[in-house]
């Protein structure tokens, strides 16, 4: 990232075609939108000040011209997408054991696809705080039959949630389209090369430490700025290793090395990630922060909170929303799209 200064939205304007305009810092202009009246917050070090787009000096306008709304990632469906979570594990925080057997996982995956999931994310290792480490061999034994059968039964893009290069390579060999790495390709020294050689899309998630230690690393000067800058460093390393920038997706890592207040701040200020120029994946599903906010102690009861906390991700183009309850999120997405594109449902005969 170097000295790149980050910009955040401070308000919204409306264009004549009724789409929402995003701030000048994201350079996501509406056709005919009043750019001079769009506000942005300019962050330089620890200082922040409000500016009008029309007041930005020439060099800032050059920076803004290079910062665009995230584009669709190569080889994946464009537009906002719902990604179903398919944990083939006995110990995941929300649904551990429910899909542990291959047959149960395959049935669940097909149900998610039928409900409208544009992607499925298959994981064989829990990465909840304090989770047990799983060997690559054990992880692959869990994932392999599920991935192979879902690849036969559907053409939906299949992602594998793994930190291990061996699992990445094996998964790509049997039809995985995407690698989702909570360590942003830091855990395994061979992971960068595997992804670069495959030329596949990859999710780089923000986390500090490991799932076993991450809660010890939740000190930030400004969580949104720090997360963006740290993800920028991971993007730079990935690009240097030969991974095309348009194949990189970033995930702010809600619940990973962040306390409740930091998670809330990161969700509120999510559009700052557009400074990275990469597609965004947002995964708030059933996480502890939602339970703390709503007073819901049981993770599986937090689907309404998941929907509410996922919708801010749609301020960015082409966002991927990673959730456990696919039908609920697909319904919310369709309503959101209908509201903001002014599409009207067809009239039906009253009953």
ZAROGU-852266 format. One record per residue: residue in one letter; residue number from 1; z, x, y of N, C-alpha, C in turn. Coordinates in steps of 0.02 Angstrom, whole numbers. Layout:
! residues N
A, NUM, Z, X, Y, Z, X, Y, Z, X, Y
...
//
This chain:
! residues 351
X, 1, 0, 41, -60, 0, 0, 0, 0, 42, 63
X, 2, 31, 101, 60, 33, 145, 118, 66, 110, 177
X, 3, 33, 114, 235, 62, 87, 296, 37, 16, 310
X, 4, 7, -16, 261, -19, -83, 271, 37, -129, 293
X, 5, 27, -164, 349, 77, -210, 374, 64, -279, 345
X, 6, 117, -313, 328, 111, -377, 293, 118, -435, 341
X, 7, 82, -488, 327, 85, -547, 369, 105, -608, 328
X, 8, 143, -652, 360, 166, -712, 327, 150, -774, 368
X, 9, 144, -830, 335, 131, -892, 372, 193, -917, 407
X, 10, 184, -945, 466, 240, -976, 501, 225, -1048, 519
X, 11, 165, -1071, 504, 149, -1140, 519, 81, -1157, 490
X, 12, 64, -1220, 492, 0, -1244, 465, -38, -1281, 519
X, 13, -103, -1275, 518, -145, -1316, 560, -192, -1355, 515
X, 14, -222, -1405, 541, -267, -1447, 501, -337, -1443, 529
X, 15, -385, -1433, 484, -455, -1430, 504, -486, -1499, 499
X, 16, -547, -1504, 524, -579, -1569, 528, -596, -1599, 460
X, 17, -598, -1556, 407, -612, -1583, 341, -549, -1598, 302
X, 18, -491, -1597, 337, -427, -1619, 309, -396, -1573, 257
X, 19, -427, -1515, 246, -394, -1465, 204, -340, -1430, 245
X, 20, -290, -1404, 211, -239, -1366, 248, -265, -1297, 264
X, 21, -252, -1274, 325, -269, -1207, 344, -209, -1162, 333
X, 22, -221, -1103, 310, -167, -1055, 300, -168, -1007, 359
X, 23, -115, -966, 366, -107, -927, 428, -158, -871, 435
X, 24, -159, -843, 495, -207, -790, 511, -196, -729, 467
X, 25, -134, -715, 449, -121, -657, 408, -155, -660, 340
X, 26, -168, -719, 315, -202, -726, 252, -277, -732, 261
X, 27, -299, -738, 322, -370, -743, 338, -406, -796, 297
X, 28, -372, -852, 287, -401, -906, 248, -420, -961, 297
X, 29, -478, -953, 328, -496, -997, 383, -531, -1060, 357
X, 30, -520, -1114, 393, -559, -1174, 381, -624, -1170, 420
X, 31, -675, -1202, 395, -737, -1207, 434, -720, -1245, 498
X, 32, -729, -1212, 554, -715, -1243, 618, -641, -1248, 634
X, 33, -599, -1215, 594, -527, -1219, 607, -508, -1181, 671
X, 34, -457, -1204, 707, -438, -1173, 770, -397, -1110, 760
X, 35, -431, -1055, 743, -396, -993, 726, -350, -969, 781
X, 36, -370, -980, 843, -329, -955, 898, -260, -988, 901
X, 37, -252, -1044, 868, -188, -1079, 870, -148, -1069, 806
X, 38, -175, -1030, 760, -140, -1018, 698, -88, -964, 709
X, 39, -27, -974, 683, 27, -926, 693, 36, -882, 632
X, 40, 59, -822, 644, 76, -777, 589, 139, -740, 607
X, 41, 176, -718, 557, 234, -675, 569, 214, -605, 550
X, 42, 222, -560, 596, 203, -491, 586, 264, -450, 569
X, 43, 263, -418, 511, 321, -380, 488, 304, -305, 492
X, 44, 344, -269, 532, 336, -196, 537, 404, -165, 527
X, 45, 415, -134, 470, 480, -107, 455, 530, -164, 450
X, 46, 583, -161, 489, 633, -215, 488, 625, -263, 546
X, 47, 571, -257, 584, 560, -300, 642, 510, -355, 624
X, 48, 521, -412, 652, 475, -468, 642, 465, -502, 709
X, 49, 404, -520, 725, 392, -556, 787, 336, -606, 775
X, 50, 337, -659, 814, 287, -711, 808, 227, -695, 852
X, 51, 168, -703, 825, 108, -689, 863, 58, -745, 853
X, 52, 13, -753, 902, -42, -799, 894, -102, -758, 870
X, 53, -143, -789, 828, -201, -753, 802, -244, -725, 858
X, 54, -251, -764, 912, -292, -741, 968, -264, -683, 1005
X, 55, -199, -668, 994, -166, -613, 1029, -169, -547, 990
X, 56, -194, -549, 929, -195, -488, 888, -245, -438, 916
X, 57, -226, -374, 920, -272, -323, 944, -329, -312, 895
X, 58, -379, -275, 918, -439, -265, 878, -426, -235, 810
X, 59, -381, -186, 806, -369, -154, 741, -336, -203, 692
X, 60, -297, -249, 718, -268, -300, 675, -321, -347, 648
X, 61, -368, -363, 691, -422, -407, 669, -462, -374, 613
X, 62, -469, -308, 616, -502, -272, 562, -463, -278, 497
X, 63, -396, -272, 503, -353, -279, 443, -360, -349, 414
X, 64, -358, -399, 458, -362, -468, 434, -428, -483, 401
X, 65, -481, -451, 424, -546, -463, 395, -549, -439, 323
X, 66, -505, -391, 306, -505, -365, 238, -457, -402, 193
X, 67, -414, -444, 222, -365, -480, 183, -389, -552, 176
X, 68, -406, -571, 116, -432, -638, 105, -389, -675, 55
X, 69, -398, -740, 53, -363, -779, 2, -383, -753, -67
X, 70, -335, -753, -114, -349, -726, -181, -410, -759, -212
X, 71, -453, -719, -242, -513, -744, -273, -500, -760, -347
X, 72, -545, -799, -377, -537, -810, -450, -540, -744, -487
X, 73, -499, -735, -538, -501, -674, -577, -559, -677, -626
X, 74, -590, -620, -637, -648, -617, -681, -631, -641, -751
X, 75, -677, -678, -781, -673, -702, -850, -620, -755, -863
X, 76, -590, -782, -810, -541, -836, -819, -563, -896, -778
X, 77, -542, -957, -796, -563, -1016, -759, -540, -1013, -686
X, 78, -583, -1031, -639, -565, -1029, -568, -524, -1090, -548
X, 79, -499, -1088, -487, -460, -1144, -461, -389, -1141, -487
X, 80, -344, -1184, -461, -276, -1185, -487, -276, -1206, -560
X, 81, -235, -1172, -600, -233, -1183, -672, -162, -1188, -696
X, 82, -152, -1228, -748, -88, -1232, -782, -91, -1190, -845
X, 83, -43, -1144, -851, -37, -1101, -910, 22, -1124, -952
X, 84, 9, -1142, -1014, 63, -1164, -1058, 99, -1104, -1089
X, 85, 165, -1108, -1091, 207, -1056, -1121, 217, -1070, -1195
X, 86, 198, -1023, -1237, 204, -1032, -1309, 245, -973, -1336
X, 87, 310, -983, -1341, 355, -930, -1364, 363, -932, -1439
X, 88, 336, -882, -1474, 343, -878, -1546, 403, -832, -1560
X, 89, 461, -855, -1538, 522, -815, -1540, 581, -858, -1560
X, 90, 635, -827, -1586, 695, -866, -1603, 745, -869, -1546
X, 91, 733, -832, -1490, 786, -822, -1441, 764, -828, -1368
X, 92, 708, -861, -1354, 689, -871, -1284, 739, -918, -1251
X, 93, 748, -910, -1184, 804, -944, -1151, 798, -1020, -1152
X, 94, 737, -1047, -1152, 729, -1120, -1147, 713, -1153, -1214
X, 95, 666, -1123, -1251, 643, -1156, -1312, 645, -1109, -1372
X, 96, 692, -1064, -1372, 697, -1016, -1427, 702, -1050, -1495
X, 97, 657, -1032, -1540, 658, -1059, -1608, 616, -1120, -1617
X, 98, 600, -1156, -1563, 563, -1218, -1570, 493, -1206, -1598
X, 99, 462, -1151, -1578, 394, -1134, -1600, 393, -1069, -1639
X, 100, 449, -1053, -1670, 454, -987, -1702, 407, -981, -1761
X, 101, 399, -1033, -1800, 352, -1031, -1856, 281, -1039, -1832
X, 102, 234, -1007, -1866, 164, -1008, -1844, 136, -1079, -1841
X, 103, 151, -1120, -1891, 123, -1188, -1892, 148, -1229, -1833
X, 104, 212, -1223, -1818, 240, -1260, -1761, 209, -1235, -1696
X, 105, 200, -1170, -1690, 172, -1142, -1629, 99, -1164, -1620
X, 106, 61, -1165, -1674, -9, -1186, -1669, -13, -1260, -1648
X, 107, 28, -1302, -1678, 29, -1373, -1659, 46, -1381, -1585
X, 108, 96, -1344, -1563, 116, -1348, -1493, 61, -1324, -1447
X, 109, 27, -1270, -1467, -28, -1244, -1426, -85, -1294, -1418
X, 110, -104, -1326, -1473, -157, -1376, -1471, -136, -1435, -1427
X, 111, -72, -1455, -1431, -48, -1509, -1389, -52, -1491, -1315
X, 112, -36, -1429, -1298, -41, -1407, -1228, -113, -1407, -1204
X, 113, -158, -1385, -1246, -229, -1385, -1228, -254, -1456, -1218
X, 114, -234, -1501, -1263, -254, -1571, -1257, -227, -1602, -1193
X, 115, -168, -1579, -1172, -136, -1606, -1111, -167, -1578, -1047
X, 116, -211, -1527, -1054, -245, -1502, -995, -230, -1431, -975
X, 117, -196, -1393, -1017, -184, -1322, -1001, -250, -1284, -997
X, 118, -259, -1245, -945, -319, -1203, -939, -311, -1136, -972
X, 119, -248, -1117, -985, -232, -1054, -1019, -170, -1065, -1061
X, 120, -163, -1025, -1114, -101, -1023, -1152, -75, -952, -1152
X, 121, -9, -944, -1146, 22, -878, -1145, 67, -872, -1206
X, 122, 46, -831, -1254, 81, -825, -1319, 125, -763, -1317
X, 123, 189, -772, -1331, 236, -716, -1328, 276, -709, -1392
X, 124, 284, -647, -1416, 322, -634, -1476, 386, -596, -1463
X, 125, 404, -587, -1400, 467, -553, -1382, 498, -588, -1322
X, 126, 560, -607, -1328, 595, -637, -1272, 612, -583, -1220
X, 127, 601, -599, -1156, 618, -552, -1103, 670, -582, -1056
X, 128, 709, -629, -1081, 764, -657, -1041, 816, -602, -1030
X, 129, 859, -609, -978, 910, -558, -966, 952, -544, -1028
X, 130, 957, -481, -1046, 998, -461, -1102, 969, -473, -1171
X, 131, 904, -490, -1173, 873, -505, -1238, 868, -443, -1282
X, 132, 863, -454, -1347, 857, -398, -1394, 786, -370, -1394
X, 133, 781, -305, -1401, 715, -272, -1404, 683, -286, -1472
X, 134, 619, -301, -1471, 581, -314, -1532, 529, -259, -1542
X, 135, 520, -235, -1603, 471, -183, -1615, 400, -211, -1607
X, 136, 352, -169, -1590, 283, -193, -1586, 258, -225, -1651
X, 137, 280, -197, -1708, 258, -224, -1772, 284, -295, -1783
X, 138, 348, -306, -1766, 376, -373, -1774, 345, -421, -1724
X, 139, 335, -398, -1664, 304, -440, -1613, 234, -463, -1635
X, 140, 195, -416, -1661, 126, -432, -1682, 126, -479, -1742
X, 141, 174, -470, -1787, 178, -515, -1845, 190, -587, -1824
X, 142, 227, -597, -1769, 239, -664, -1744, 177, -692, -1709
X, 143, 144, -651, -1670, 89, -674, -1627, 24, -683, -1666
X, 144, 10, -638, -1712, -57, -634, -1743, -83, -699, -1773
X, 145, -45, -733, -1816, -74, -793, -1847, -84, -850, -1796
X, 146, -42, -853, -1745, -48, -905, -1694, -110, -892, -1651
X, 147, -117, -831, -1629, -175, -813, -1588, -240, -824, -1626
X, 148, -242, -801, -1688, -304, -806, -1728, -325, -879, -1738
X, 149, -277, -922, -1755, -294, -992, -1768, -312, -1030, -1704
X, 150, -276, -1016, -1650, -293, -1050, -1587, -361, -1028, -1562
X, 151, -379, -965, -1575, -445, -942, -1555, -500, -979, -1594
X, 152, -486, -996, -1657, -534, -1034, -1697, -540, -1106, -1673
X, 153, -483, -1135, -1656, -481, -1207, -1640, -498, -1224, -1567
X, 154, -499, -1175, -1523, -510, -1191, -1452, -542, -1133, -1416
X, 155, -577, -1149, -1361, -606, -1096, -1320, -566, -1086, -1255
X, 156, -506, -1115, -1251, -463, -1104, -1193, -442, -1030, -1191
X, 157, -436, -1004, -1131, -417, -933, -1122, -347, -921, -1150
X, 158, -341, -873, -1195, -277, -857, -1226, -249, -792, -1197
X, 159, -187, -795, -1176, -153, -737, -1149, -99, -715, -1199
X, 160, -86, -651, -1201, -31, -626, -1242, 20, -592, -1196
X, 161, 81, -615, -1200, 136, -591, -1158, 170, -533, -1196
X, 162, 155, -472, -1175, 180, -414, -1212, 185, -354, -1166
X, 163, 233, -309, -1183, 240, -245, -1148, 213, -187, -1189
X, 164, 190, -202, -1250, 173, -149, -1297, 98, -139, -1304
X, 165, 75, -77, -1297, 4, -62, -1300, -26, -80, -1368
X, 166, 11, -69, -1422, -15, -86, -1489, -29, -160, -1495
X, 167, 17, -201, -1469, 7, -273, -1471, -50, -294, -1426
X, 168, -56, -262, -1368, -112, -276, -1323, -178, -263, -1357
X, 169, -185, -205, -1387, -248, -186, -1419, -266, -233, -1476
X, 170, -216, -247, -1519, -228, -292, -1575, -246, -362, -1552
X, 171, -214, -386, -1500, -227, -453, -1474, -297, -459, -1446
X, 172, -317, -410, -1408, -384, -411, -1379, -437, -408, -1434
X, 173, -420, -376, -1489, -467, -371, -1544, -479, -436, -1581
X, 174, -434, -484, -1575, -443, -548, -1610, -451, -606, -1561
X, 175, -470, -592, -1500, -490, -646, -1456, -447, -661, -1396
X, 176, -394, -624, -1383, -356, -635, -1322, -399, -618, -1261
X, 177, -393, -658, -1209, -433, -648, -1149, -394, -614, -1093
X, 178, -328, -613, -1099, -285, -592, -1044, -222, -560, -1071
X, 179, -199, -507, -1038, -135, -475, -1054, -87, -491, -998
X, 180, -27, -513, -1016, 26, -530, -967, 85, -484, -981
X, 181, 97, -436, -936, 147, -385, -948, 203, -390, -896
X, 182, 263, -408, -918, 319, -414, -872, 339, -347, -840
X, 183, 317, -292, -870, 334, -226, -843, 278, -198, -798
X, 184, 226, -238, -787, 169, -216, -745, 139, -152, -771
X, 185, 133, -146, -838, 103, -89, -873, 143, -25, -864
X, 186, 209, -32, -854, 253, 27, -848, 290, 43, -912
X, 187, 302, -7, -954, 345, 3, -1013, 314, 51, -1064
X, 188, 250, 43, -1077, 216, 83, -1128, 167, 129, -1094
X, 189, 173, 195, -1104, 128, 242, -1070, 54, 235, -1088
X, 190, 39, 200, -1143, -30, 191, -1164, -60, 125, -1138
X, 191, -19, 83, -1107, -42, 16, -1088, -98, 17, -1036
X, 192, -92, 59, -986, -143, 63, -934, -211, 78, -965
X, 193, -214, 126, -1010, -278, 145, -1040, -306, 89, -1084
X, 194, -263, 55, -1120, -286, 0, -1163, -320, -54, -1121
X, 195, -288, -74, -1067, -315, -127, -1025, -378, -103, -990
X, 196, -377, -42, -965, -436, -15, -930, -496, -11, -977
X, 197, -485, 14, -1038, -540, 20, -1086, -567, -48, -1106
X, 198, -523, -98, -1111, -545, -165, -1132, -581, -202, -1076
X, 199, -565, -184, -1014, -596, -218, -957, -573, -291, -951
X, 200, -513, -307, -976, -489, -376, -976, -446, -389, -914
X, 201, -437, -453, -896, -389, -469, -843, -318, -453, -866
X, 202, -274, -439, -817, -205, -422, -833, -159, -449, -779
X, 203, -101, -473, -801, -49, -495, -754, 1, -439, -746
X, 204, 11, -419, -684, 62, -369, -667, 121, -407, -636
X, 205, 176, -409, -671, 235, -445, -646, 284, -398, -613
X, 206, 318, -421, -561, 368, -380, -529, 435, -384, -567
X, 207, 459, -326, -586, 525, -321, -616, 550, -251, -602
X, 208, 614, -244, -596, 645, -177, -593, 687, -168, -656
X, 209, 688, -107, -682, 726, -95, -743, 692, -127, -803
X, 210, 732, -150, -850, 708, -183, -910, 742, -251, -916
X, 211, 720, -293, -963, 756, -357, -971, 831, -348, -985
X, 212, 849, -291, -1014, 919, -279, -1029, 959, -255, -967
X, 213, 925, -225, -918, 960, -195, -861, 940, -223, -793
X, 214, 891, -267, -790, 860, -286, -727, 908, -316, -676
X, 215, 960, -351, -699, 1006, -383, -652, 1047, -332, -613
X, 216, 1044, -269, -632, 1078, -216, -595, 1036, -188, -538
X, 217, 975, -214, -530, 929, -186, -481, 905, -240, -431
X, 218, 951, -281, -408, 931, -337, -365, 950, -326, -292
X, 219, 949, -264, -270, 963, -249, -199, 896, -237, -163
X, 220, 883, -277, -111, 821, -272, -73, 836, -271, 1
X, 221, 794, -237, 40, 798, -243, 112, 771, -311, 134
X, 222, 715, -330, 106, 684, -395, 118, 646, -411, 54
X, 223, 668, -459, 15, 642, -467, -52, 567, -481, -52
X, 224, 542, -522, -7, 471, -539, -8, 428, -478, 10
X, 225, 451, -440, 59, 413, -381, 79, 417, -327, 25
X, 226, 477, -317, -1, 486, -264, -52, 447, -280, -115
X, 227, 448, -343, -137, 411, -362, -197, 336, -352, -186
X, 228, 312, -371, -128, 241, -363, -113, 221, -290, -112
X, 229, 261, -249, -80, 245, -177, -78, 248, -145, -147
X, 230, 298, -163, -187, 304, -134, -254, 247, -156, -299
X, 231, 227, -219, -293, 169, -241, -331, 106, -205, -306
X, 232, 102, -193, -241, 45, -155, -215, 40, -86, -246
X, 233, 97, -54, -257, 96, 12, -289, 71, 7, -362
X, 234, 91, -46, -397, 68, -55, -465, -7, -69, -467
X, 235, -31, -108, -418, -103, -121, -414, -141, -55, -403
X, 236, -117, -15, -357, -150, 49, -342, -154, 93, -405
X, 237, -99, 95, -444, -100, 137, -504, -148, 108, -556
X, 238, -150, 42, -561, -196, 11, -609, -268, 24, -590
X, 239, -284, 17, -526, -352, 30, -503, -371, 103, -514
X, 240, -324, 148, -501, -337, 219, -512, -350, 234, -586
X, 241, -321, 194, -630, -330, 204, -702, -395, 173, -727
X, 242, -430, 137, -684, -495, 109, -704, -495, 34, -713
X, 243, -442, -1, -693, -439, -74, -699, -468, -104, -634
X, 244, -518, -145, -641, -550, -174, -582, -501, -220, -546
X, 245, -501, -217, -480, -454, -257, -441, -464, -332, -452
X, 246, -525, -354, -464, -536, -426, -473, -513, -449, -542
X, 247, -487, -404, -583, -458, -423, -648, -382, -419, -647
X, 248, -354, -407, -588, -281, -401, -582, -252, -466, -553
X, 249, -201, -492, -586, -163, -550, -564, -92, -527, -551
X, 250, -60, -551, -499, 8, -529, -483, 57, -587, -491
X, 251, 116, -570, -515, 169, -619, -527, 232, -592, -492
X, 252, 263, -631, -446, 321, -605, -410, 384, -598, -452
X, 253, 382, -622, -514, 438, -610, -559, 500, -650, -541
X, 254, 493, -715, -533, 551, -757, -519, 600, -752, -577
X, 255, 663, -736, -560, 715, -729, -611, 722, -659, -640
X, 256, 679, -614, -620, 681, -545, -645, 704, -498, -590
X, 257, 764, -468, -599, 793, -422, -551, 801, -455, -482
X, 258, 818, -519, -482, 828, -556, -419, 883, -607, -430
X, 259, 927, -613, -379, 978, -665, -383, 951, -731, -358
X, 260, 992, -783, -359, 968, -850, -342, 939, -852, -272
X, 261, 975, -824, -223, 951, -826, -154, 885, -789, -147
X, 262, 877, -734, -182, 815, -695, -178, 757, -733, -210
X, 263, 771, -766, -266, 718, -807, -298, 695, -862, -251
X, 264, 741, -896, -219, 724, -949, -172, 683, -922, -114
X, 265, 703, -866, -86, 667, -836, -30, 596, -816, -51
X, 266, 590, -790, -112, 524, -769, -136, 478, -829, -144
X, 267, 503, -883, -169, 461, -943, -177, 441, -971, -108
X, 268, 489, -973, -62, 474, -999, 4, 420, -958, 39
X, 269, 419, -894, 27, 375, -848, 64, 318, -822, 20
X, 270, 301, -861, -31, 251, -839, -79, 184, -819, -48
X, 271, 160, -852, 6, 95, -832, 33, 90, -760, 56
X, 272, 146, -725, 63, 142, -654, 82, 105, -614, 29
X, 273, 104, -639, -33, 70, -603, -87, -5, -601, -77
X, 274, -32, -645, -35, -104, -644, -22, -126, -579, 11
X, 275, -79, -543, 41, -95, -478, 68, -122, -430, 15
X, 276, -106, -443, -48, -128, -399, -102, -200, -413, -124
X, 277, -226, -471, -105, -295, -488, -122, -307, -504, -194
X, 278, -254, -517, -233, -261, -532, -304, -238, -603, -318
X, 279, -264, -631, -370, -243, -697, -393, -168, -695, -409
X, 280, -134, -751, -399, -61, -754, -409, -44, -799, -468
X, 281, 2, -776, -509, 32, -816, -562, 104, -829, -541
X, 282, 125, -892, -544, 193, -911, -526, 227, -942, -587
X, 283, 284, -913, -606, 320, -938, -664, 393, -954, -646
X, 284, 406, -1015, -628, 475, -1036, -613, 505, -1078, -669
X, 285, 467, -1091, -720, 482, -1143, -769, 552, -1138, -799
X, 286, 592, -1190, -786, 658, -1200, -816, 707, -1143, -802
X, 287, 695, -1103, -751, 737, -1044, -740, 804, -1062, -708
X, 288, 850, -1016, -716, 919, -1029, -697, 927, -1050, -624
X, 289, 887, -1021, -581, 893, -1037, -510, 881, -1112, -499
X, 290, 838, -1143, -537, 826, -1215, -530, 887, -1254, -551
X, 291, 920, -1232, -605, 980, -1265, -627, 1036, -1259, -576
X, 292, 1041, -1201, -543, 1092, -1191, -493, 1079, -1234, -431
X, 293, 1015, -1241, -413, 998, -1281, -355, 1009, -1356, -368
X, 294, 993, -1378, -427, 995, -1450, -442, 1056, -1472, -482
X, 295, 1097, -1424, -503, 1155, -1442, -543, 1137, -1464, -612
X, 296, 1088, -1431, -643, 1064, -1449, -710, 1076, -1389, -756
X, 297, 1128, -1390, -797, 1145, -1331, -837, 1099, -1319, -897
X, 298, 1067, -1371, -923, 1025, -1364, -984, 953, -1348, -963
X, 299, 927, -1292, -986, 861, -1268, -964, 806, -1319, -977
X, 300, 808, -1352, -1035, 754, -1398, -1052, 754, -1461, -1010
X, 301, 806, -1472, -970, 810, -1530, -925, 784, -1514, -855
X, 302, 756, -1455, -845, 737, -1434, -778, 663, -1442, -762
X, 303, 627, -1483, -800, 555, -1491, -787, 540, -1521, -718
X, 304, 577, -1571, -694, 563, -1594, -625, 571, -1538, -573
X, 305, 623, -1497, -582, 632, -1440, -536, 576, -1390, -543
X, 306, 550, -1382, -605, 493, -1337, -616, 433, -1359, -576
X, 307, 418, -1424, -578, 360, -1450, -541, 370, -1438, -467
X, 308, 429, -1455, -440, 441, -1447, -368, 435, -1374, -346
X, 309, 460, -1328, -386, 459, -1258, -367, 392, -1225, -381
X, 310, 348, -1257, -420, 282, -1229, -434, 231, -1248, -380
X, 311, 239, -1306, -350, 189, -1329, -302, 178, -1283, -243
X, 312, 230, -1247, -218, 216, -1200, -163, 163, -1147, -181
X, 313, 155, -1134, -246, 103, -1087, -266, 33, -1110, -250
X, 314, 25, -1175, -241, -42, -1201, -228, -63, -1191, -156
X, 315, -19, -1164, -113, -40, -1144, -46, -91, -1088, -50
X, 316, -91, -1052, -105, -139, -998, -117, -195, -1024, -162
X, 317, -254, -999, -153, -309, -1021, -196, -304, -992, -266
X, 318, -325, -1030, -315, -333, -1006, -384, -267, -986, -418
X, 319, -212, -1015, -396, -147, -997, -425, -142, -1021, -497
X, 320, -109, -980, -539, -94, -999, -609, -21, -1018, -612
X, 321, -6, -1078, -635, 63, -1103, -640, 84, -1101, -713
X, 322, 131, -1057, -729, 153, -1046, -798, 213, -1089, -813
X, 323, 206, -1137, -860, 258, -1187, -872, 267, -1202, -946
X, 324, 325, -1229, -962, 338, -1253, -1029, 310, -1324, -1040
X, 325, 320, -1367, -990, 299, -1437, -995, 230, -1445, -963
X, 326, 179, -1439, -1004, 110, -1441, -978, 91, -1511, -951
X, 327, 105, -1565, -988, 84, -1630, -962, 112, -1646, -892
X, 328, 175, -1630, -881, 206, -1644, -816, 173, -1604, -760
X, 329, 158, -1540, -774, 129, -1498, -722, 56, -1516, -710
X, 330, 19, -1533, -762, -50, -1554, -753, -53, -1618, -711
X, 331, -9, -1665, -724, -8, -1726, -685, 7, -1711, -611
X, 332, 57, -1669, -599, 74, -1651, -530, 16, -1616, -495
X, 333, -18, -1571, -531, -74, -1535, -502, -131, -1583, -483
X, 334, -145, -1631, -527, -199, -1678, -513, -183, -1721, -453
X, 335, -120, -1742, -446, -100, -1781, -387, -105, -1739, -324
X, 336, -81, -1677, -328, -86, -1632, -271, -159, -1622, -250
X, 337, -202, -1610, -298, -273, -1601, -282, -302, -1665, -252
X, 338, -283, -1722, -279, -308, -1785, -252, -286, -1797, -181
X, 339, -224, -1779, -165, -198, -1789, -97, -235, -1745, -47
X, 340, -246, -1682, -65, -272, -1635, -16, -348, -1632, -15
X, 341, -381, -1660, -64, -454, -1665, -59, -476, -1735, -40
X, 342, -426, -1778, -29, -440, -1848, -10, -479, -1885, -63
X, 343, -478, -1862, -124, -509, -1900, -178, -468, -1963, -191
X, 344, -501, -2018, -204, -465, -2080, -218, -477, -2100, -291
X, 345, -424, -2122, -324, -434, -2144, -394, -478, -2205, -395
X, 346, -516, -2211, -449, -559, -2269, -456, -517, -2333, -460
X, 347, -544, -2386, -430, -508, -2450, -433, -508, -2477, -504
X, 348, -451, -2500, -524, -445, -2529, -591, -426, -2602, -586
X, 349, -443, -2640, -635, -427, -2711, -637, -351, -2720, -642
X, 350, -324, -2759, -597, -252, -2772, -599, -234, -2807, -664
X, 351, -176, -2791, -688, -153, -2823, -750, -91, -2865, -737
//
